[in-house]
């Protein structure tokens, strides 16, 4: 389960993948679908937030359009 880090309220459109980029902002990229040409997809910034990322956490855009984080599961046996 994740913890909210920043309230953004991004309206998500279908056909796009929303993510938190290296600068801590919300960006989106067009999703790949079967039959389309492969190649580099354009990234476009949706919202400038500037979240400071801590190592050991996964940052993502949740269903409310806000930035959340979850502890990474590493080294389980």
URVENRA-V320887 format. One record per helix or strand of 3 or more residues. SS is the DSSP state (@ for helix, = for strand). FROM is the first residue (numbers start at 1). TO is the last residue. Records with the same first field share a line. If there is no record, write none. Layout:
# URVENRA-V320887
SS = FROM-TO + FROM-TO
This chain:
# URVENRA-V320887
= = 3-6 + 16-20 + 26-30 + 43-47 + 57-61 + 67-71
